[in-house]
Amino acid sequence: MNDRKLLGKIGEDLAVSLLFAEGYTIMDRNFRSHFGEIDIVCEKDGTVYFVEVKTRTSDIFGEPDEAVNSVKQYRMKKTAEFYMVRKKIDAEVTFKIIEVMIRETDDALM
């Protein structure tokens, strides 16, 4: 696994832990369709959440949520629609972005 994929997996694992601690039920991870991918699909109080996780080690290229541009939003929407039809779910839907910033420390560099 390359460094970017490992960083992304760590960020997604942290996001899943956060969502679980906040009472969400995790329904799927890394759901793929021909439209795109959704990192996490979860449910809470009858609402289905489609979650994009953006993990970064710095903000040199901007804030993590800035990477969720209009093209990514469109793909998420189409993938979410596909998911709801495929899984035969009739519920309210919303979208979330979880930003994970992982900072290197001097100790980690030793």
N, C-alpha and C positions, 0 to 999 in steps of 0.2 A: 504494500500500500504506500503510495507516495505521500509526501508531507501534507499537501493540500487536502487529499482525501482523509488522511488521519485527523487533521485539524477539523475538517467538516464533521467527521464522525464524533469526535470529542464534543463539539458544540451541540450536535443533535442529541447526544446522550445527556448532556447537561440540561438542555431544553426539555427533554422528556421527564427528567427528574423534577424539574421545576413545575411542569404542568401536572404531574402526578401528585406532587405535594400540595398543589392548589385545588385538588379535587377533580381534575379532568380524567376521563377514561380514554386511554390510548386505543384507537381503533386500528390504525395502520401506520407504518413508517415506510418512507421512500416509495410511495405509490406512483407507478408509472403508467402513462398512456401514450398514445401517439401524439398527444398535444404537449406533453411535458411531464414534470414530476412534482409531487407535493412531498415535502419532507416529513410532515407529521399530520395525521388526521386524528382528531380527538373530539370528545363530546363532553358537554357539561350542561346540566339543567335543560336537556332537550334541544340544545343547539349544537350543530356540528361545526367545528373549527378546522380550517385548512391553514396550516402553519408553515411558513417559510423561515428557516433558520439561517442566519448569516453570521458566520464566525470570522473574526479577524484578529490579527496580532497587533495591528496599529490602525490609525485612521489616516495614514498618509495618502490613501486614494479616496478619502471621504468616509462618511459614516456608513456602517454596514447596510442600513435600510435604503440608502441611495442606490444600491445595486438592484433593487426591486423596481425596475423601470416599467414603463407602460407595456412593453413586449412581454416581460415576465408576468405582469399582472394579468394580461390577456390569457397567457398560457395557463396560469393558475386557475383562472375562472373556467376555462374550457375543460381542464382536467377535473376540477371540482364538479362541474355539471356531469361529466362522464362518470365519475365516481358515484354520484348520487343515483344516477339511472342504473348503473351496473349493480350496485348493492341494494337497489330498490328501497332507498331511504327517502322518507318524506319528512323533512325537518327544516327548521330555520338554519341558515348557513351564514357564517362570517369568516373573515380572513384575519390572520395575525402575522406579524413579523416579530421574531425573537432575535435580538441582537446579542451575540456573545463576543466579548472582548477578552482575549487571553493575552496577558502581558508576560513577557519573559522577565525573570528576575536574575540578579547576578548569581544566585545559588544554582539556578537551572543551567547556567552557562559553564559551570565548573565540571 
